[in-house]
Amino acid sequence: MTHRHDTERAASLLRSYKTRLTSPEEKDLRENVEKVSSILSSPLFHALLAEWAVEVSPGQILASYLPGMDGTSYRCWT
């Protein structure tokens, strides 16, 4: 089960990663990272997790929004 701490950490990592996306070619990726980060940080997302006890990892969420990411590795954020 995904815990609030896990999603907050994922959102924080995404915000950090987004600051390194500076080239014009990375504009779409930067926008998608911002969207996912906002979703993970939203009260609605946390309420849905609590209500339905969704068993999904932050990596699975990332993989569904960011093309080319398998959601299992955070290498690009370290």
C-alpha positions in Angstrom: 0.0 0.0 0.0 1.2 3.5 -0.8 1.7 5.7 2.2 1.5 9.4 2.4 5.2 9.6 3.1 6.0 7.7 -0.1 3.9 10.0 -2.3 5.3 13.1 -0.6 8.8 11.7 -1.3 8.0 11.0 -4.9 6.6 14.5 -5.4 9.7 16.0 -3.8 12.0 14.0 -6.0 10.0 15.1 -9.1 10.2 18.7 -8.1 14.0 18.3 -7.7 14.2 16.6 -11.1 12.1 19.3 -12.7 14.6 22.0 -11.7 17.2 20.1 -13.8 15.1 20.1 -17.0 16.2 23.4 -18.5 16.6 22.8 -22.2 13.8 23.7 -24.7 13.7 20.1 -25.8 12.7 19.1 -22.3 9.7 21.4 -22.1 7.1 18.6 -22.5 8.8 16.4 -20.0 9.0 19.4 -17.5 5.3 20.0 -17.9 4.4 16.3 -17.3 6.7 16.1 -14.3 4.9 19.2 -12.9 1.5 17.6 -13.5 2.4 14.4 -11.8 4.1 16.2 -8.9 0.9 18.3 -8.4 -1.3 15.2 -8.5 0.9 13.4 -5.9 0.8 16.4 -3.6 -2.9 17.0 -3.9 -5.3 16.5 -1.0 -7.7 14.7 -3.4 -5.0 12.2 -4.3 -4.3 11.5 -0.6 -8.1 11.2 0.1 -8.5 8.7 -2.7 -5.6 6.6 -1.5 -7.1 6.6 2.0 -10.6 5.9 0.8 -9.9 3.1 -1.6 -6.6 1.8 -0.1 -5.2 1.7 -3.5 -2.2 -0.7 -3.8 0.0 1.2 -6.2 3.5 2.5 -6.0 4.6 6.0 -6.8 6.7 4.4 -9.6 3.6 2.9 -11.2 2.0 6.3 -11.2 5.0 7.9 -12.8 5.2 5.2 -15.4 1.6 5.9 -16.4 2.3 9.6 -16.9 5.9 9.8 -18.1 6.6 8.0 -21.3 9.8 5.9 -21.3 10.0 5.5 -17.5 9.5 2.0 -16.1 8.7 3.4 -12.7 11.1 1.1 -10.9 14.2 3.3 -10.9 14.8 6.7 -9.5 18.3 6.9 -11.0 17.4 10.1 -12.9 16.6 11.9 -9.6 19.8 11.2 -7.7 
